[in-house]
Structures are given as C-alpha cells and as structure tokens.
Amino acid sequence: MTIVTGEELRAGGAIDLRTALALVAGVEGTPGGDSGPAGAVPALWGLREADAFLLVVDGVPWGGAFNPATPSVDLTGVERIEILRGPAPVMYGATSFSGVIHVIHYPAGEAPNLATLSAGSNGTAGASATTSSRSAGRLQQSFTVNLEQRRFGEDRTEFRRYHALYRLAADVGSARFHLDGDLSIISQDPPGNLLLRDGALVHSELPMDANYNPRGASLDQSRYHLSIGLNGASAFGQWAANLAVTRTNDDSLRGFLRGNAFLDPPDAGVGDGLQADGYSQARDITDLYFDAHVTRDFSPRLNLTYGVDDLHGRGIQHATNFGYCIALSGQELPCAGAHHADEIVQSSDTRDFSGLYAQFDYRPSTSLDVLGGLRVNRTHETADGLAINNTGPVPVIAFDGRDGRDDTRPSGVLGASWRAWHSAENAVIAYGDYRNSFKPLATDFGPEAEVQVLQPETADSYELGAKLRLLEGALDLDTSLFRMNFRNGLTYAADASGTYHRANGAATRFQGFELESRYRVSTELQVAAHVAKHDARYVSFIAGNGADSSGNQVEMSPRLLGGVGLLYAGHRGIAATVVVDYIGDRWLNSPNSLSAGGYTSVDATLAYRAGKCTIGISGYNLTDRRDPVSQSELQETVTVTATAGYYRLPGRSAVVRVSVPM
C-alpha cells in the first residue's frame, strides 16, 4: 500500500487523481473519460477499465455496485489517499479487481480551519473551506465546502462542482456514533475533441480543440450520500457497523462523430446524411451499503477480523438516440432528420453483492507476519430493456428482453512478510502474496436497451517484493514483481448468421515490475522517484469484428512508466514542488497496428508562507502534451460503428491560490 498525505496533496497543488497519484509507481490517474472532464479512468497494474478498480471514500464504495463515481471526488479536506495495487478480495470483495483507491477525509473535529480562494487560466476559479469544532460530551464536527469552476482550452469544455461534506462523531453510551452527509452537484460541458480512429486510419485532420457535441451538450449530476455507523468494544472484540445510502441523478446530452461519414457534406447522400450520433438520457441510481465486522485479539500474536457486508445497486435509464450534422469546425449544421428521436430506449439493472468474510493476522515471531483470509461471495443481478425503433412510419419494438444470473463463489488471500534485517532505523522486509478474486462484468448504463448478464471474470494474482529503509531512515524503497491472470473475460463469438456478439471466454495476463522510492535529503527537501515496467497481453481475445488479437498487447496500456519529484517545504518562506511523469509507448487498438508514442508531463507549484497564510501558483502539464490517454467505451456503443475515440490529456493550465486560517 502507498499513502499520499493531505499535506503532500496541498503542497503539490493536486486538483485531480492524476496530480494526486503522480508519484505512485505504476499508477495512472488518467483524467477525463466518458464520465466527463471532472472524472478519471485510473489504471493499476496496467489495467485501465472504468470498473476494474474500487474507489472508496471514507470507508464506503464510491459508485456502489456499478462504476466508480470519480467526478464527485473532491480533494478538499482530504487527510490521505491509500492506494492498494492488485485485488483486495476479502475485505473489499468483488468490486476490487485491479486495486483500491481509498480517499479519506479528516475525521470529525480534526479538519484544519482553513479557507482558500483560487483563480486560473481559461476562467478557472474556486473557493473552499474546512472547519472543525469540539464540544462537551466528546461531540465532534467537521464541515467542508468547495465551489469550483474549471475551464479547459478546448471549445465548450468545463465543469462546475459544488460539494459539501458534514462529519459528526459522538459518544453514545459505550459506543461511538458517526454520521457523514455528502452533497455533490456537478454540471459538465463534456469534451468533444476525441482523437478519432476508423480501423487503421487516425483522423489527424480534425482540429484538436473543436467540440463535436450537439448544441447544449451537458452532463449534469446531483448526488446525495448519507452514512451512519457505530463502533465500540465488547467481550467479542472491537466491533463496527456502517450503513450508507446514496442517490445519484444524471441528465446527459452528448454525441460522437461516426467517423468517415463526417467528411461528406450533409447533402452528399451518404447513408442518411447525418455525420454524428447523439443521445439524451435521464439516469437514476440508488446504492445501499452495509458492513458489520468484529476484530478480536486472541493473543499478542494473533487477531481475527470477521464480518458480513452487502452492496446493493439499482439503476434505471431512459434515453433517446438521434443523429445530427456538424461541420469540421465544430459548428452544428441544419440537416434533414437531425435530432429526430430515431430510437427510444429504457433499461434497468439491479445488482446485489454480499459476502461473509474472515481474515487473520498471525505473527509467530517478531520478524514474521502471516496474513490470510477467505470470503464467500454471493452475487445476484437482473436486467431488462426495451427499445423502440422510431425511424419508420410507425414505431416498432426493436428489442424487449431481460436477463439475470446468480453466482456463489469463494475468494481469498494468503501472504507473508519477513523482516530479514534491521538495525536502528534501517530494515529490509521481504513480502509475497497470492490473491484469488472474481468480478461480475460491468454495466455502464449507456443509451442502449440490449441487456446481457454474462458470467463473472476471475483472476489469480501473485506478488513478490521487498521494502527497504536505509541510511538511518532517510531512504525508503519498495520494489515488487507481480503477475495477474484474468479468465472468462469479455470477448466476442459468432452466432449462426456469422454476427459477433458479446460472450465470455477472454483471457488476459498482466505482469511487471514496479519500484517506488523516496529520499529525505533534509527535513525540508525530499526526492521521490518511481519506475514501472508492465506487460499487459491478451492470451485469448476475439474482437467484435471477428479479428483474433490473441497474443497482442492490451491497448492503451504503456509498457514503461516513470517519474521523479522534488518536494521542498519549510515551515515558513518558500515551498516548491516539481513532478515529472513519463508515460511510454502504447497501442491504440487490439490488433496492435497503431501506436501512440510516449510523452512527458510536468507539474510544478511555487508557494510562499507568511505565518499561517500561503499564496502559491501551480502549473499543470507545462509541456502542453495533448496525447491520447484513455479510450471511450461509449463511442462504439452510440455510433454503432468501428470508430474509436480517445480522450486527450488536458492542455497546459495554471492556478493561483491564497489560503488563510479561519
């Protein structure tokens, strides 16, 4: 596990998961994606899928049983971020496939009393504050509020986020009660400058900052979250129980270019004359999460944690699909049939992930620690959909169906760490583990009605590594080798007519080497460096067009990642950070016929502290690289073509901040 502290986040001017995780080995906190410019599609161990990792905020799965809710992640008032690479199949269950990113805010009563104002390039602006209070009876409260508008250099691309978090903790008899209330309202104008690919052709003629969304495109979300819990001590051990409910309402209007068709003028008579496909969608998701567990110390050398949890999610969406015409400049053009409701769809999905789990930590000696755990998972999913074709003289039902499945399966972990040597502040610790996990395939709630609940994916992972603390504690090194084998993943199989449909059967292998280090030159200066070599490869995979990509590299997974950071922070006066990240070559497609070269991004912050006040300026992506960083999973769904779209790294920007105590 790697921990990024809140002090480091603020000193480096972190504004999103990319900048927050920039010094974590082998992790890409890729910004943007289908969830909008406020979102992210992180990659761990070379696996970049919207649902492959588990996002947790203050102990609650953030996004529930569906995809991680990255747009609502606000770094204001964050005490630390914990990053676990690889599955966490016992304590976190079926949704933690490639790793866990846990964002932890300051506990109730401990948030710093601080107010910050910011302004930046392209009209970016914001205001935030954190405050705490303590009263008699050990009642503790914290309040965090953040209002921000972030604009990008691309045409019509920005987001406005309004976030408030209230945390309360109080003694109730012999137990401790806590309550979290979180409100997030996000309005996004999504990017429309995706790098476009048709088969083996990349459209380099498209203006980089044009926006090909329809007029009025937006991704608007309101999210309401309440979490309550109790914890205390009993004859059985330390116990804790938590219940959380979240309601998310989304309204979307957006579109994607079809590909080659956009090169023809609207009256060219190609197909229906429309060059792009769009949709409007209303989506409502309700998540419930419950966990109760007990931790008991049987002896100074052995403790056991056991419990039960349940993750329930229900989502409903209604959408209208339409075509429209748009010029090369991004200006929408009038044409026959534009914005007609060609297809009307609705679908729903209900998922329940529950489990019984137990995990022990046994220390047979002062130098050896053995950890093992087992979970019995029970998953239940039902889905249904209805699509109406409205292109003819009368509406026709094009699809009306439902699907579902139940699975019961164990998962587990076994690992050990051995302190091979120590002297004063120095130590060498070797570790290794085996993890077995499984995950139901993702439901992305795109604007389609066809439903198919496939079998879950499974994975085995192996890890060997060593942690070293040398030079009287001044140098920390963590190096590891890993291998993760995926089975029963998503592939495509031909039916009797020769048409390829989604099916189980893909196998993928992820393996590599990661090194993370930090050297404390002095109490004020640190140097951090990391490097990772990843090999993500399809063992068996058939694409939707029938092409066999078995043996090829997984697209958008770089083989080499690295970076270095200088962090200077005195108690007063000047503070500065410089972070340089390198992302290596990666393939744009599964046939491995198109590649994107490596690129280097630079972020820097310079600040001056006078007493308890701080003024600083942060620059992001100072090299102004606009390379493709993640592939749209909606592009092909919406356009129903072989066209692929890739979101780019946001362009260069700068923000000035002033922080004062409250």
Secondary structure in CASP SS format (residue, H / E / C, confidence):
PFRMAT SS
TARGET T0000
AUTHOR 0000-0000-0000
METHOD secondary structure of the structure
MODEL  1
M C 1.00
T E 1.00
I E 1.00
V E 1.00
T E 1.00
G H 1.00
E H 1.00
E H 1.00
L H 1.00
R H 1.00
A H 1.00
G C 1.00
G C 1.00
A C 1.00
I C 1.00
D C 1.00
L H 1.00
R H 1.00
T H 1.00
A H 1.00
L C 1.00
A C 1.00
L C 1.00
V C 1.00
A C 1.00
G C 1.00
V E 1.00
E E 1.00
G C 1.00
T C 1.00
P E 1.00
G C 1.00
G C 1.00
D C 1.00
S C 1.00
G C 1.00
P C 1.00
A C 1.00
G C 1.00
A E 1.00
V C 1.00
P C 1.00
A E 1.00
L E 1.00
W C 1.00
G C 1.00
L E 1.00
R C 1.00
E C 1.00
A C 1.00
D C 1.00
A C 1.00
F C 1.00
L E 1.00
L E 1.00
V E 1.00
V E 1.00
D C 1.00
G C 1.00
V E 1.00
P E 1.00
W C 1.00
G C 1.00
G C 1.00
A C 1.00
F C 1.00
N C 1.00
P C 1.00
A C 1.00
T H 1.00
P H 1.00
S H 1.00
V C 1.00
D C 1.00
L C 1.00
T C 1.00
G C 1.00
V E 1.00
E E 1.00
R E 1.00
I E 1.00
E E 1.00
I E 1.00
L E 1.00
R E 1.00
G C 1.00
P C 1.00
A C 1.00
P C 1.00
V C 1.00
M C 1.00
Y C 1.00
G H 1.00
A H 1.00
T H 1.00
S C 1.00
F C 1.00
S C 1.00
G E 1.00
V E 1.00
I E 1.00
H E 1.00
V E 1.00
I E 1.00
H E 1.00
Y C 1.00
P C 1.00
A C 1.00
G C 1.00
E C 1.00
A C 1.00
P C 1.00
N C 1.00
L E 1.00
A E 1.00
T E 1.00
L E 1.00
S E 1.00
A E 1.00
G E 1.00
S H 1.00
N H 1.00
G H 1.00
T C 1.00
A E 1.00
G E 1.00
A E 1.00
S E 1.00
A E 1.00
T E 1.00
T E 1.00
S E 1.00
S E 1.00
R E 1.00
S E 1.00
A H 1.00
G H 1.00
R H 1.00
L E 1.00
Q E 1.00
Q E 1.00
S E 1.00
F E 1.00
T E 1.00
V E 1.00
N E 1.00
L E 1.00
E E 1.00
Q E 1.00
R E 1.00
R E 1.00
F C 1.00
G C 1.00
E C 1.00
D C 1.00
R C 1.00
T C 1.00
E E 1.00
F E 1.00
R E 1.00
R E 1.00
Y E 1.00
H E 1.00
A E 1.00
L E 1.00
Y E 1.00
R E 1.00
L E 1.00
A E 1.00
A E 1.00
D E 1.00
V E 1.00
G C 1.00
S C 1.00
A E 1.00
R E 1.00
F E 1.00
H E 1.00
L E 1.00
D E 1.00
G E 1.00
D E 1.00
L E 1.00
S E 1.00
I E 1.00
I E 1.00
S E 1.00
Q E 1.00
D E 1.00
P C 1.00
P C 1.00
G C 1.00
N C 1.00
L C 1.00
L E 1.00
L E 1.00
R E 1.00
D E 1.00
G C 1.00
A C 1.00
L E 1.00
V E 1.00
H C 1.00
S C 1.00
E C 1.00
L C 1.00
P C 1.00
M C 1.00
D C 1.00
A C 1.00
N C 1.00
Y C 1.00
N C 1.00
P C 1.00
R C 1.00
G C 1.00
A C 1.00
S E 1.00
L E 1.00
D E 1.00
Q E 1.00
S E 1.00
R E 1.00
Y E 1.00
H E 1.00
L E 1.00
S E 1.00
I E 1.00
G E 1.00
L E 1.00
N E 1.00
G E 1.00
A E 1.00
S E 1.00
A C 1.00
F C 1.00
G E 1.00
Q E 1.00
W E 1.00
A E 1.00
A E 1.00
N E 1.00
L E 1.00
A E 1.00
V E 1.00
T E 1.00
R E 1.00
T E 1.00
N E 1.00
D E 1.00
D E 1.00
S E 1.00
L E 1.00
R E 1.00
G E 1.00
F E 1.00
L E 1.00
R C 1.00
G C 1.00
N H 1.00
A H 1.00
F H 1.00
L H 1.00
D C 1.00
P C 1.00
P C 1.00
D C 1.00
A C 1.00
G C 1.00
V C 1.00
G C 1.00
D C 1.00
G C 1.00
L C 1.00
Q C 1.00
A E 1.00
D E 1.00
G E 1.00
Y E 1.00
S E 1.00
Q E 1.00
A E 1.00
R E 1.00
D E 1.00
I E 1.00
T E 1.00
D E 1.00
L E 1.00
Y E 1.00
F E 1.00
D E 1.00
A E 1.00
H E 1.00
V E 1.00
T E 1.00
R E 1.00
D E 1.00
F E 1.00
S E 1.00
P C 1.00
R C 1.00
L E 1.00
N E 1.00
L E 1.00
T E 1.00
Y E 1.00
G E 1.00
V E 1.00
D E 1.00
D E 1.00
L E 1.00
H E 1.00
G E 1.00
R E 1.00
G E 1.00
I E 1.00
Q E 1.00
H E 1.00
A E 1.00
T E 1.00
N E 1.00
F E 1.00
G E 1.00
Y E 1.00
C E 1.00
I E 1.00
A C 1.00
L C 1.00
S C 1.00
G C 1.00
Q C 1.00
E E 1.00
L E 1.00
P C 1.00
C C 1.00
A C 1.00
G C 1.00
A C 1.00
H C 1.00
H C 1.00
A C 1.00
D C 1.00
E E 1.00
I E 1.00
V E 1.00
Q E 1.00
S E 1.00
S E 1.00
D E 1.00
T E 1.00
R E 1.00
D E 1.00
F E 1.00
S E 1.00
G E 1.00
L E 1.00
Y E 1.00
A E 1.00
Q E 1.00
F E 1.00
D E 1.00
Y E 1.00
R E 1.00
P E 1.00
S E 1.00
T C 1.00
S C 1.00
L E 1.00
D E 1.00
V E 1.00
L E 1.00
G E 1.00
G E 1.00
L E 1.00
R E 1.00
V E 1.00
N E 1.00
R E 1.00
T E 1.00
H E 1.00
E E 1.00
T E 1.00
A E 1.00
D E 1.00
G E 1.00
L E 1.00
A E 1.00
I E 1.00
N E 1.00
N C 1.00
T C 1.00
G C 1.00
P C 1.00
V C 1.00
P C 1.00
V E 1.00
I E 1.00
A E 1.00
F E 1.00
D E 1.00
G E 1.00
R E 1.00
D E 1.00
G E 1.00
R E 1.00
D E 1.00
D E 1.00
T E 1.00
R E 1.00
P E 1.00
S E 1.00
G E 1.00
V E 1.00
L E 1.00
G E 1.00
A E 1.00
S E 1.00
W E 1.00
R E 1.00
A E 1.00
W E 1.00
H E 1.00
S E 1.00
A C 1.00
E C 1.00
N E 1.00
A E 1.00
V E 1.00
I E 1.00
A E 1.00
Y E 1.00
G E 1.00
D E 1.00
Y E 1.00
R E 1.00
N E 1.00
S E 1.00
F E 1.00
K E 1.00
P C 1.00
L C 1.00
A C 1.00
T C 1.00
D C 1.00
F C 1.00
G C 1.00
P C 1.00
E C 1.00
A C 1.00
E C 1.00
V C 1.00
Q C 1.00
V C 1.00
L C 1.00
Q C 1.00
P C 1.00
E E 1.00
T E 1.00
A E 1.00
D E 1.00
S E 1.00
Y E 1.00
E E 1.00
L E 1.00
G E 1.00
A E 1.00
K E 1.00
L E 1.00
R E 1.00
L E 1.00
L C 1.00
E C 1.00
G C 1.00
A C 1.00
L E 1.00
D E 1.00
L E 1.00
D E 1.00
T E 1.00
S E 1.00
L E 1.00
F E 1.00
R E 1.00
M E 1.00
N E 1.00
F E 1.00
R E 1.00
N E 1.00
G E 1.00
L E 1.00
T E 1.00
Y E 1.00
A E 1.00
A E 1.00
D C 1.00
A C 1.00
S C 1.00
G C 1.00
T C 1.00
Y E 1.00
H E 1.00
R E 1.00
A E 1.00
N E 1.00
G E 1.00
A E 1.00
A E 1.00
T E 1.00
R E 1.00
F E 1.00
Q E 1.00
G E 1.00
F E 1.00
E E 1.00
L E 1.00
E E 1.00
S E 1.00
R E 1.00
Y E 1.00
R E 1.00
V C 1.00
S C 1.00
T C 1.00
E C 1.00
L E 1.00
Q E 1.00
V E 1.00
A E 1.00
A E 1.00
H E 1.00
V E 1.00
A E 1.00
K E 1.00
H E 1.00
D E 1.00
A E 1.00
R E 1.00
Y E 1.00
V E 1.00
S E 1.00
F C 1.00
I E 1.00
A C 1.00
G C 1.00
N C 1.00
G C 1.00
A C 1.00
D E 1.00
S C 1.00
S C 1.00
G C 1.00
N C 1.00
Q E 1.00
V C 1.00
E C 1.00
M C 1.00
S C 1.00
P C 1.00
R C 1.00
L E 1.00
L E 1.00
G E 1.00
G E 1.00
V E 1.00
G E 1.00
L E 1.00
L E 1.00
Y E 1.00
A E 1.00
G C 1.00
H C 1.00
R C 1.00
G E 1.00
I E 1.00
A E 1.00
A E 1.00
T E 1.00
V E 1.00
V E 1.00
V E 1.00
D E 1.00
Y E 1.00
I E 1.00
G C 1.00
D C 1.00
R E 1.00
W E 1.00
L C 1.00
N C 1.00
S C 1.00
P C 1.00
N C 1.00
S C 1.00
L C 1.00
S E 1.00
A E 1.00
G C 1.00
G C 1.00
Y E 1.00
T E 1.00
S E 1.00
V E 1.00
D E 1.00
A E 1.00
T E 1.00
L E 1.00
A E 1.00
Y E 1.00
R E 1.00
A E 1.00
G C 1.00
K C 1.00
C E 1.00
T E 1.00
I E 1.00
G E 1.00
I E 1.00
S E 1.00
G E 1.00
Y E 1.00
N C 1.00
L C 1.00
T C 1.00
D C 1.00
R C 1.00
R C 1.00
D C 1.00
P E 1.00
V E 1.00
S E 1.00
Q E 1.00
S C 1.00
E C 1.00
L C 1.00
Q H 1.00
E H 1.00
T H 1.00
V H 1.00
T H 1.00
V C 1.00
T C 1.00
A C 1.00
T E 1.00
A E 1.00
G E 1.00
Y E 1.00
Y E 1.00
R E 1.00
L C 1.00
P C 1.00
G C 1.00
R C 1.00
S E 1.00
A E 1.00
V E 1.00
V E 1.00
R E 1.00
V E 1.00
S E 1.00
V E 1.00
P E 1.00
M C 1.00
END
